[in-house]
Amino acid sequence: MKGLFEKIEEAKKAVEARIKTRPQVAIVLGTGLGGMGQSIEAEATIPYDDIPHFVKATGLGHDGNLVVGKLGGKNVVAMQGRLHYYEGYSMKEITFPLRVMHALGAGELVMSSAVGGMNPHLDRGDIVALTDFINLMGDNPLIGWNDDRLGPRFPDMSEPFDGERRRIFEKIALEKGVTVRRAVLVAVAGPNLETAAEYRFLRRIGADVVGMSTVPETIVAAHSGMKVLALSIVTDLCPADNLQPADIKEIIETAEGTEPKLRELVVEYLQRL
């Protein structure tokens, strides 16, 4: 029976057979943000189905391709469609592509996602840079036997999102007149959205935004020694005392409407990284 390391190597070789460049930066494109992949000068666009041990992306607005090429002057490998725990996959399955991207050479990680805003200072369409997280997904991708070739048994989490990278991104946003706020993310399993009582609880324990992704990848990135910049678009507002029914179509439209602005900032960030 193949272990995780052997599966990563097998997937890595399948990707390397179709590319010539060595990626420097891994990018994970979240809900409504897959269009950013169109800006990549693609050397290869590889469906997940063609890569050993990858699972299908079934989320709305997630294409399910690994795109290798250039963006912002850097060699990048991007997940055009992330995987989610609520799709029924294990934590190891949804973070497996990140393991492969790191094995291909990526030491940097840029992630985007759609989140619900609980902090009253946030508005729909805001871009936030994540500063910390709370894991309420009920699982962890590092549970089980640890292969020291992939990372330490007890990875440090004092700074899961790199402060220096975040400040570079914020400086670019300031120069371009784009407001970027900071936020603490709480990750839940989903797929249902939260009740008013849950939003009230999540806000009280210190979270500004809530989402169904990002945390598993961040844990694996820390385990692998990658530097992480995590960005989110506030696609819906979640005032616990005046909660309205969520409109998934509106959530996706908000993400897609903010995507060009976020894309411009990310491209500039890559140029300065």
C-alpha angles and dihedrals in degrees: 000000000000119000125221093264093053092048090051091051092049093051091044092055091050091055094042089055088066101042139056102195127078111231118235100183131039117210127195113198114204137197113331092358101090088104089075086073088068089067092061115101089231122216090177138001108201121188113228087238089067095055120081115248095006115129128216122273107232101169121116112269094012114123099190103229135131107221120198121189144081131317126166090356093301131111104245140182114201135191104222093200123016127223124243135208090229090064087075098256125130121254089251091054096051092048096042094093089056090053089052094047089052091048089052088060108273112142095168128064129199117185133184129190145163116249141178115245118230099162106092090223091066125088134197110277095025118142114224131189111215118235101178143347145223115213112216096151092108094234143064130212091222096060111119135034113350120226105209089206088070100042146304124306092240110031117195117250102185090117111015091166112050112245095205092053091048092052091051089053093046092050090054091049091050091051090051095046094245118140113229118182129198122238145174112231126215113199121210130182099243146152091161118063118243131274121242090255091052092050089050090051094046092050092050094053090058108271124137098185136022129213144157100235145029097071097079091049091047092052091051091045090054090047089052095045096247124152111237135209110181121190130182138189117219101230100171138016122236111196103172094208095050104028117170127195112276119246108210092192090055091047092056092044090053091051092048092046092054094041097089091055093046091046092055091051094047093050091052090046091055091050091055098039 
